[in-house]
Each structure stands twice: as structure tokens, then as C-alpha cells.
Amino acid sequence: EGLDNFGDIYDRKNDPHELNNLWDNKDFRDKRFKLVNKLLQENLKAQSKFPKRVAAT
């Protein structure tokens, strides 16, 4: 998928010291997809929709 070692997902209730990264765990694939999609959407919202206009010199 090209996302190996890309992020961190921890079960903070059962792993409060964050020792077991669940990012590559197949049971968390949907959660990983949702998190990456949310990050993409927030990045797109933060970008300007139009390029900055610059006066000719």
C-alpha cells in the first residue's frame, strides 16, 4: 500500500506506554484509511483555492 512505517496507531487504553504500534495491523486498516483521509482533507482545506496574485514588475 505504500504506507508501511508511515504513522502510529496505539491502543492507549490497553497499551498506555504506546509500545505496540498497530499501524500495520490488518485489523486497523479501516481506521488507518480514515485517519489518512482525514489528514488529506484537512490539508486540502488549509491550502488556498486560488494562486496568490502578484503584480507584474
ZADO-208082 format. One record per atom (N, C-alpha, C): atom name; residue number from 1; x, y, z. Coordinates in steps of 0.05 Angstrom, whole numbers. Layout:
// residues N
REC   atom     n        X        Y        Z
REC     CA   NUM        X        Y        Z
...
END
This chain:
// residues 57
REC   atom     n        X        Y        Z
REC      N     1       16      -24        0
REC     CA     1        0        0        0
REC      C     1       17       25        0
REC      N     2       43       23        5
REC     CA     2       60       46        6
REC      C     2       58       62       32
REC      N     3       44       51       52
REC     CA     3       41       66       77
REC      C     3       56       52      100
REC      N     4       74       33       94
REC     CA     4       88       20      116
REC      C     4      105       40      131
REC      N     5      105       38      157
REC     CA     5      120       55      175
REC      C     5      114       85      170
REC      N     6       90       91      162
REC     CA     6       81      118      156
REC      C     6       70      132      180
REC      N     7       58      117      199
REC     CA     7       45      130      221
REC      C     7       45      113      246
REC      N     8       30      122      265
REC     CA     8       28      108      291
REC      C     8       -1      107      299
REC      N     9       -9       83      307
REC     CA     9      -36       79      319
REC      C     9      -31       62      344
REC      N    10      -40       73      367
REC     CA    10      -37       58      392
REC      C    10      -64       55      406
REC      N    11      -67       33      420
REC     CA    11      -90       28      437
REC      C    11      -82       39      465
REC      N    12      -88       63      470
REC     CA    12      -78       76      494
REC      C    12      -91       65      519
REC      N    13     -114       52      516
REC     CA    13     -127       40      540
REC      C    13     -112       15      548
REC      N    14     -106       -3      529
REC     CA    14      -93      -28      535
REC      C    14      -62      -26      532
REC      N    15      -52       -5      521
REC     CA    15      -23       -2      517
REC      C    15      -16       27      523
REC      N    16      -19       35      549
REC     CA    16      -15       63      556
REC      C    16       13       74      552
REC      N    17       33       56      550
REC     CA    17       61       65      545
REC      C    17       67       65      515
REC      N    18       47       59      499
REC     CA    18       50       60      469
REC      C    18       74       44      460
REC      N    19       74       19      467
REC     CA    19       96        1      460
REC      C    19       90      -15      435
REC      N    20       64      -18      428
REC     CA    20       56      -35      406
REC      C    20       42      -18      384
REC      N    21       57      -11      363
REC     CA    21       46        6      342
REC      C    21       28      -12      324
REC      N    22        3       -5      322
REC     CA    22      -17      -20      307
REC      C    22      -20      -11      278
REC      N    23       -4        7      269
REC     CA    23       -6       18      242
REC      C    23       -8       -3      220
REC      N    24        9      -23      222
REC     CA    24        9      -44      201
REC      C    24       -9      -68      207
REC      N    25      -23      -66      229
REC     CA    25      -41      -88      237
REC      C    25      -66      -88      219
REC      N    26      -71     -111      206
REC     CA    26      -94     -112      187
REC      C    26     -121     -105      200
REC      N    27     -123     -110      226
REC     CA    27     -148     -104      240
REC      C    27     -153      -74      242
REC      N    28     -133      -58      237
REC     CA    28     -135      -29      239
REC      C    28     -133      -15      212
REC      N    29     -136      -31      191
REC     CA    29     -134      -20      163
REC      C    29     -155        2      158
REC      N    30     -180       -3      167
REC     CA    30     -201       17      162
REC      C    30     -196       42      178
REC      N    31     -187       39      203
REC     CA    31     -180       62      220
REC      C    31     -158       78      207
REC      N    32     -137       64      197
REC     CA    32     -114       77      184
REC      C    32     -124       93      160
REC      N    33     -141       81      143
REC     CA    33     -151       94      120
REC      C    33     -166      120      127
REC      N    34     -183      118      148
REC     CA    34     -199      141      156
REC      C    34     -181      163      166
REC      N    35     -160      156      181
REC     CA    35     -142      176      191
REC      C    35     -126      190      169
REC      N    36     -116      175      150
REC     CA    36     -101      186      128
REC      C    36     -120      204      111
REC      N    37     -144      195      106
REC     CA    37     -164      210       91
REC      C    37     -170      236      105
REC      N    38     -174      235      131
REC     CA    38     -180      260      146
REC      C    38     -156      279      145
REC      N    39     -132      269      147
REC     CA    39     -108      286      144
REC      C    39     -107      299      117
REC      N    40     -113      284       96
REC     CA    40     -113      295       69
REC      C    40     -134      317       66
REC      N    41     -158      312       76
REC     CA    41     -179      332       75
REC      C    41     -172      357       89
REC      N    42     -160      355      113
REC     CA    42     -152      379      128
REC      C    42     -130      394      114
REC      N    43     -111      379      101
REC     CA    43      -90      393       86
REC      C    43     -102      408       62
REC      N    44     -121      396       48
REC     CA    44     -134      409       26
REC      C    44     -149      434       34
REC      N    45     -162      433       57
REC     CA    45     -177      456       67
REC      C    45     -158      479       74
REC      N    46     -134      472       83
REC     CA    46     -115      492       92
REC      C    46     -102      506       68
REC      N    47     -102      494       45
REC     CA    47      -89      505       22
REC      C    47     -108      526        9
REC      N    48      -96      546       -3
REC     CA    48     -111      566      -17
REC      C    48     -123      554      -42
REC      N    49     -148      562      -48
REC     CA    49     -161      551      -72
REC      C    49     -151      564      -98
REC      N    50     -140      588      -95
REC     CA    50     -130      603     -118
REC      C    50     -101      611     -113
REC      N    51      -85      611     -134
REC     CA    51      -58      620     -130
REC      C    51      -57      650     -122
REC      N    52      -36      657     -107
REC     CA    52      -33      684      -98
REC      C    52      -27      702     -123
REC      N    53      -41      724     -125
REC     CA    53      -36      742     -148
REC      C    53      -12      761     -141
REC      N    54        4      763     -161
REC     CA    54       28      780     -158
REC      C    54       27      801     -181
REC      N    55       31      826     -174
REC     CA    55       32      847     -194
REC      C    55       56      844     -212
REC      N    56       52      850     -238
REC     CA    56       74      849     -257
REC      C    56       95      871     -250
REC      N    57      120      864     -254
REC     CA    57      141      885     -248
REC      C    57      153      895     -274
END
